[in-house]
Amino acid sequence: MSTMSFAPRRVMIRGVALSVSLAPLLTPAWAAAETIGGGTIATPAVGPAPAYAVDGSGFVLVKNWNFGTSPSSTVTDMSVMNSHFQYHDQHGLDSNPGYGASMVAPNAATAISGQPIEGVDTTSPVRAFFTDTLRTYLVPLNGATTLDPYLLNTGSGAFQPKWILPGGGSRLGQDVLWETRVRYVTPRHFWFALWADGNTWNKGAEYDLIESFGYDNASIGGGNNYDGRYWHSSVVGGSSATNYHANWANGMTANGIPAYSSPVYNPAEWHVWTWLYRQDNTYAAFVDGVQVQSGTIHWTVGGGSTAPAVNMSFHFDGTWGSRKPETRNDFSIPASELAGKYYEWDYSRVYLRTEPVKDNTDSTGITITAGTGAWVASSVTPGYIGTNYLHDNDTGKGIRSVQYTPTLSQDGTYNVYMQWTSGSGRATNVPVDIVKANGTTTTVTVNQTVGGGTWNLLGTYALSKRNASVTIRTTGTTGTVIADAVRFTPIASEVIVDNARLSNSDKTGTWIHSRSAPGFHGYDYAHDNNAGKGSTTARFTPNLPVAGTYNVYARWTADNTRSNNVPYRITCNSGTVLVYRNQQVNGGSWQLLGTYPFNAGTSGGVVISNAGTTGHVVADAVRFELVLP
């Protein structure tokens, strides 16, 4: 960035590193000139893969808003900006008594009735392009010297894409990944947000990826939840795993992010925010690859599972000056406080993924064994995929089967789901065989009297594109067996545990956070300050998605002041192994500690110790890579 002293993006994206159940930053594998894209998988954009592989592979870049004036940018000036974005929302927030800043239109042609216009109602820039970024500002309107949310005398450069998605979750039938790299320097009272919502909604179809005031107002008129040292991430109209609304501070702490401060989190530095919304209506939110929220939402009017679907819109919101926290008693501020405050946008990208689904009506990948009888096609009972489903007519037990062979793009780890139509006459003990990457078969027994009309998880498996298959059998069943559809959802095959997300219980002794030496993973690294020898440890515990054999790597920053005999104790399901590495060399890259068997979950891990060392010991990050046969 020509005007900033930040690390060059598109070469290395800085951010808080991946926590215990997610995947690493990816190296861009693209060279062609970037494009904005048409918005569908059939009309993709040219540009990078997601910065963090939070949910496996298979995502297609469909919208690539890459801000800046450089040749590699796609949104390069206000002319391009006006073609792709609008500067008002569909909910009339300017007249809502809860909010107190107005989006400013760049000119009369882009404004709606009564909206402030840049250069007419403002004297300072509202949006400005730099080499690799777009800045949006909060500015006084019509010469105001004292800003008051009640008076709506503040304008902002917030914006919203004209492009929308036709639904979300199961209504869209595709996985959505929305990723934005941004930093924000926020004045008092004004609220930064990244959020998605629908064109018609009532307490539903809204996801707040991040909402924050960015300053501490707890001391003003008494404490409240809108303490700007914290942000929240939550859904409206669905369920959330972390209840930020009860207490924003506790919500962040529950996810290992204690406050807006170094070394863990500073909003004025660059961070990547990611929202994953799957076609099974589950979602997850991430900051710099670290999951901070998850749950379920139906993208419908009111958020109900059977309500009408609505479109999905995305908001880039450096706008709101909320009047809602009634405990605050000084909500007028001098206009001069807006100086040096802004929101800076690097890029925002939307990816879509259609997961491999095999249906009984597919012309390929379906092998039907019927014996002397036949499977019967039916559409009588609702809840099936495609035009019909198959059933065995409760006959030919042990003879009939349906094998589903998916077309997988790559070897990897997959959640395998199955759908059927349920009823009282269905079998309760249907055997389903899953062939795994190593050629072995796992058999899962499903009860088809319940769970109809939805995707039921059979388990998480390492699968190979060479031999993956799922077979529904009738052997030993009592009742009608249904063969409808099977779905394969790729998930991350790598897990990185970074020092920035270790809790106090993961550490003994004193670790010092630093960014002074290059080559670290994520936001920073930790070192023992060459002190407390024998009493300082850091435990890196992954949450592995599936049992298997993993390559285990460690990373550090190298220097001649480092120890040359750092002990790494690896605990796996075959015991404990102790290996040593020389941290004076091989810094800034993943170094193999060995290959070990692990169970799924959090029973294994790596402990870095400074016992017996001379020199500084670095604890940066540990990576677990699933080995597929």
N, C-alpha and C positions, 0 to 999 in steps of 0.2 A: 504494500500500500504506500503510495507516494507520500502521503502526509502523516503516516503513522509509523511507529517503531515496532510493529508487531511482526511475528514470524511470517514469512511468505505463505499464503494459503495456496492450495492446489499443489504444493510440494509436500507439506506436512501440516495436517490440521491438529492444532493444539486443543486440549480439553481435558477435563477430569476423566481419568481412565476408567476402563470397564471394571465393574464389580463382579461379584461371585457367580453370576449365572449368565453372563452375556459374552459377546464376541468382540474381537479387536478392531481397531482401525484398519481399513483396507487401503492398499496402494492403488491409486488410480490406474486403470488399464485402458485409457482412451487417448486418442491422439487427434481425431478429427475436430474441426471447429464446432463449438457447442451451439445448440439450437434450443429454442423455448419448447418446441414440441406441440403436437396437436391435442394431447389430453387423453388419448386412449392407447391401449397396447398396440392396436393396429397403426397408430400414428405417433410413434414414440419420439422422444427428444434425444439428442446427442449430448452426452455428458457423463459425469462420473457415476459409479455405483454409490450406494449409501456409505457414509463415512464410517458407520458402525453396523456390522452385520448382526442386528439385534434379533433377527428371526430367520436366520438361514438365508438361502439364495433364492434366485428365481424372480426377483423384482425387476420390473421394466420401468425406466425413467420416462414419465409421460409429460411432466411440466418441470422446466428448468429455468427458474428466475434467478439468474446470476448477475448481480448488480455491479456496475462499474463502467468506466470508460475504456478499459483495456480491450484489446482485440479478442480476448477469450471470454469476455462478458456477453450476456445476451440481452440484458436490459440496460442500455447504454446512455439514455437521455430521456427527457420528459416526453418527447414524441413517441418513443417506444413504450414508455411507462403508460401514457394515456391510452394506447391501443390495447393494453392488457389489464389495466386496473381501473377501479372506480374509487371515488373519494367520499363515499357516504355509505351508511349501512341501511339495512332494510327494517330496522326496528324503531327508528325515530328516537334514538337515544339523546339527541340534542334537546328534545322536549321532555325527556324523562327526568323527574325530580331527583333521581339518584346520581346523575352524572353531570360533570361541569366543564367539559372541553369540547370544542367543535372541530371536526375534520375540515381542513381548508382545501378547497378545489384549486387546481393550478390556473384555471381560467374560466371564463363564463360558459364556455362550451361544455365543460365537464361538471358544472355545478348544478345542484337542484335548487328549488325555490328557497330563498332566504339563506343560502349557505354562504359563509365567508369565502372570499376569493383572494388568492395570493396577489400582492401588488395593489389591490384595491382596499382590502381591510387589514393588510399587514405591511410592515416596512422592512422586515427582516426575512431571510430565507426560511422556507418551510420544508423544502426538500432540496438536497444538493448531492450531486454525483462526484465521487472521487475515483481514483484509478481502479480500485477493486471493491468499492462499497457504495452504498447509498445511505446518507444520513437524513433522518427526519427530526424535526425540531418542534418544541412547544414555543409559541410566540404570543405576545399580547395582541389583542385585536383592537383596531381603531384607536391606537395611542394609549391604551389603558396603562396606568402606572402601578395600580394595585389590582391584583388578580383575585377573583372570588368565584368559586365554583357556582354559587347561586346566580351570578350575573352572566355566566356563559361568555366571559370576555377573554378567553384563552383559546387559541387555535392550535391545531397539531397537523403533522404530516402523515398521519396514519393512512392506510390504504387497504383495499380488498380486491382480490382478483375478480375479473368478470367471468372467468371460467369456473364452472361448478361441476361436481360429480352427481350423476343421477342416482342418488341414494347412497347407502353405506351398509356395511356388514352384510347380512344375508340378503338384504334388498339390492345391494350392488352385485353380490356374488363374486367379489374380488377382495383380496387383502390390500389395504391402503397403508403406505408408509409416507409420512410427511416429516421432512427434515429441514430445519432452519438453523443457520449459523448467525449469531447475533450477539451484540453487546449493548448494554444500556447504562447510561449515566443519567439518573432520574432525579428530578427536583422534588421538593416536598409536595405531598398531596397527590401528585399525578402518578398514574398507575400504568404499568407496562403489562401487556398481555399478548399471548399467541393463543388463538382459539378457533374452533370450527363450530358452525351451527347450520340449521336448516332454514329453508325459505318460509316454512309454515311450522310453528312449533308452540307448544304450551308445556313448559317445565320438562322439556325433553329435547333430544337431538341437539345437544350442545356439549362440546368437550373443551375444557380450559386446560390447555397444555401447560401454560404458566400464567399466573396472575401475581403481581407484586407491586407494592408502592415503592420499594427500593429505598426506604428511609425509616427511621425509628420514630413512630409517633405515639408510642405507648405511654410516654410521660405527659402527653397533652390531655389534660382533663381526666386522667385515669387510664388504666391499661385496657386494651382491647385486642381482638384477634388480628387486627390489621397492622401488625408490627412489621415495619418494612425491612427488618433484617432477615426476613423470611419470605418465601413464596409458597404458593400452593399449586397443586395439579389435581383436578377433579372433574367429574362428570355431572351433568344436570339431566336427570331423567333415567339414571341407571344406578349401578352399584360400584363402589370404589373400595379397594382393599385398605387404603390408608385414609383416615378421616381427618383431612386438613382443616375442615370447617370447625371442628371442635377446638382446635388449637393449631395454628399454622406452624408455630415453633416445634411442637411435638411431632407434627407430621414430617417435617424435614429431619428432625433428629432420629425418628424411627427408620429413616432411609439412610442414615449415616452421614447426613450433611448438616452440621450443627448451626451454621450461620453464614451470612455474607461476609466472609473474611478469609484472608490467606491463612494457611496454605490450601484450604479445602475448596472454598468457593468465593469468587469475587465477580459480581455481575458486570463490572466495568471491563473485564477481560472477556475474550471470545469464548463462547460456549455453544455447543450443538444441542438443540432440543429436537426430540424425535417422538412422534406419535404413531403407534402401530395399531391399526384397527382391522381385525380379521373378519373374514366372511362368516364366521360362526358367532359374530356379535361380541367377541371378547376383545379387549384392548389392553395396551400397556403404554406408559409414558417413560421417557428416558431423558436424562441430562448427561451429555458426554458419554453415552453408552451405558450409564448406570440406571437401572430401572427404579423409578420413584413412585409409580402408581400402576394399578391394574384393576380390572373388573369387567363388567358387562354393560352394554348399552344397545338398545334397539333404536335405529335411526328413523324414528317415526314421530308423528304428532303425539305429544305427551309421553313418548318413550315406551309405550306398551308393545308387547310382542305381536299383537294382532292389529295394531293401528296402521293407518295409511303411511306409506313411506314419504320422505321429504328429500329434497336435494341437499347437497353438502357444500357449504361455502367456507372459505378460509379468511381469517382476519389477522392483519399485521397492525397491532393496536398500541400505539404510543399516545393514547388519547385521554383516557378517562381521568377526571378529577372528581373522585367520589365524595358525595356529601352524606353517605350512608353511616359512617361511624359517628354516631351522635355524641360520643364522649369528647370529640375533638372540639376545641373552642377557639382556635385561632386560624380558621381556614381562609383568611385573606393573607396573601404574601406579596411582597414587592415584585414587580415585573423583572427587576434586576436579577432575581434568583434563577431565572431561566437561562442566564448567560452560562455558556459552557456545558449545558445539559442537552442531551440528544439520545437518539436511538440509532444504532449503526447496523446496517444489514449487509451481510456478505452474500448469502444466497438463501434461497428456499426452493426445495425440490419435492415433487410428489412422485411416488412410485406405485405401481399396481402389480399385483401378482394373481394369476389364476392358477390355483393349486391343481395338481394332477388328480382328476376324479375319473374313476372307471364306473360306468353304469352298465346294467345288464343288457341294454339295447345297443351298446357300442358295437361297431362293425369289426373292430380289432381289439385284441387284448382280452377277450372273453372266451374261455373254454368251458363248454357245458357238457357234463357227463350225465346221461339220463338213464342208462341201462335199458331195460325193456319198456319202461314207461316214458314219461316226458315231464319236464317242468312246465307249469302252466303260467302263461302271462295273464296279468290281471291289473285293473285300475280301480277295483271296487273300494278298497280301503284307502283313505287319503294319507299323505305323508311320505310319498315316494319321490325319487329323483327321476327326471325324464318323463317318458310317456307311460310307463308301467313298471311293474315289478314281477319277479318270478316267485312261484311257490311250488313245493313238492307234492301238494295235494295230500299230504300226510301218508304217502305211500313210497314204496321203493327205498326203504330205509337202508342206509349203508351202501347204496349203489350210486346215488345221485350226488353231484357236486357241481359247483360253479367256481372256476378259477379266474381271478382278476390279475392281469399282468400290466402294471403301469408303465408308461414311458417317462422315466425319470431323467432329468437333465444331467444329474451327476450323482456319484456316490455320496452318501451323507447320512445324517440322522433325521428321522422323520417321525412325526406323530401320525399314527394310522387310525382312521375313523371308519365306522360303518353305519349305514342307515338302513332302516327297515320300516315296515308298517306293522304296528303292534295290534294285538287283540287277545281275547281270552283263550282262543283256540290255538295260539302259537306255541312253539316249543320253548321250553325254559332252559334247554341244555344243548344249544347249537354249537358244535365245534368249529372254530375258525383257525386255520393254519396260516401263520405268517413266516415266510422264508426270509431269513436275515442275510446280511452281507457275507457272513462266514459259511453260508450254506446250510446252517442248522435251522430247524423249524421250531417255533414257539406256538403252542395251541392255546387259544383263549376260548372260554365257554361263555356264551351270551344268552341272556333271557329275552326272548322276543315278545313276551307278553306285555312288556313295558318299554319305554324309551322310544316309541315310534315317532316318526316325523322329525327327527333331529339327528345330528351327527354324534355318535357315541364313540368315545375314545377306547381303542383296543390296547393302546400302549405306545411307548416310544422305542424305536428300534433303529439300529444301524442297518441301512439298506444299500444294496448295490444296483446300479442300473443294468447290470448283467443278468441278475437272477431274481429280483424282487417279485414276489407274488403273494396274494391273499386268496385262500380257498375256503369256501363255505361248504361244509359237508353235512350230510344227514345221518351219519353213523350214530346209533344209540339214542336218537332223539324220539321224543313222544310229543306229538302235536305237529302243526304245520311249520315248515321251515321257509323263511323268506330270503331271497337273494335279490338285493336291489342295487346298492352302490357302495363303493369304497373310496375314501379320500386319503391322500398322502400329503401331509403338510411338512415341508422342510424346516428344521430348526438348526440352531448353531451347533457345529461339530467341534468348535473350539471354545474354551472358557479361559478368560484372563482374569486374574485377581490382582488388583493394583494396590499399592500401599495407601493410596488416598482414601480407600474405603475400609481399612482395617479399624476395628473398634478397639477400645481400651483393653477389652478382655483378650484380644488377639496379640497383645504386646506385653513384654516385660522390660524393665529398664527404661532408659530415655532414648528416644529416637528424635533426631533433628530433621526437619523438612528443609529441602533445598532445591533450587533450580539453577545453581551456579554452573555446574558441569553439564555439557551437552550430552545427548544420547539417551535421556530417560524416556520412559513410556508414560503418556498421559500428562497430568498437571505438574508433577514433581517427583522427587525420590526422597527417601529417608536414609540417614546414616547415623552411626552410633557415636560420632564425634570422637572416635578413638578412645572411648572411656567406658567404664563399667564392664570391663571384660569378664565374660563368664556369666553375666547376669542380664544380658540384653538379648531378647529374641523377638521374632515377628512370625506369626503363624498365618499362612496363606491357605484358606480353605475354599475350594471350589464347590459349586453345586452342579455336579455333573448330570447331564440329562439322561444318560444311559450307561449301563455297565459295559465295560470293555477295556481294551488295552489302549493306553494313552502315552504319547510322547510328552515328556515334561521338560519345559524350558524355563530358564531364568534370565533376567535382564538386569544390567547394572550400568553405571557410568564409570568408565575406567580412568585411572590416574596412578602415578607412581607412589602416591600417598596411601593407596588402598592396600588392603590385606591380600596376600597371595595364597591364603589357605582358608577361605570362608567355608564353614560347614553348612551343608543343606541336608536336612533330615526329611526323607520322603516316606510318608506313611501310606500304604496301599493295602489291598485286601490279601496280600501274601506276606505282610509284615512291614518292617521298617528298614530302610536302606540309608546309609550315610555316605554322601559324596562331598568332595571338596572342589572349589573353583578359585582360580586366580583372578581377582578383580582389578589387577593392574593392567590387564589386556582384555581385548574382545568386548569393549564397551559399546553400547548403542545398538546391540543386535541380540536376537534370541539365541541363547546357548543351551544345547541339549544336556539335561541332567541324567537322562536315561529313559527307558520305556518300561512301563509298569502296568499291572492290572488294577483296575479300580471298580468299586461298586458304584451304582447310581447314587446321587445324593451327596451328602457332606461328610461322609465317614473318613475320607482321605484328605491329604494335603501336604504342604511343604513348610517346614520351620527353618528360618534362617537365624543363625546364632553367631555371636562374636566370641564364643568360647575358644581359647587357645590361639586367638588371632593377634597379629601385630599390624597396626595400620587401621585405617577407616574401613568399616564394613557397611556396604550399601544394601538396602532392601528396597527394591523398586517394583518389580512385578514378576509374576509367575504365570506361565501359560500351559494349558492342558489341551493337547491336540489328539482327538480320537483317531486311532489307527484302524483303517478298514482293510480287510483281507482282499 
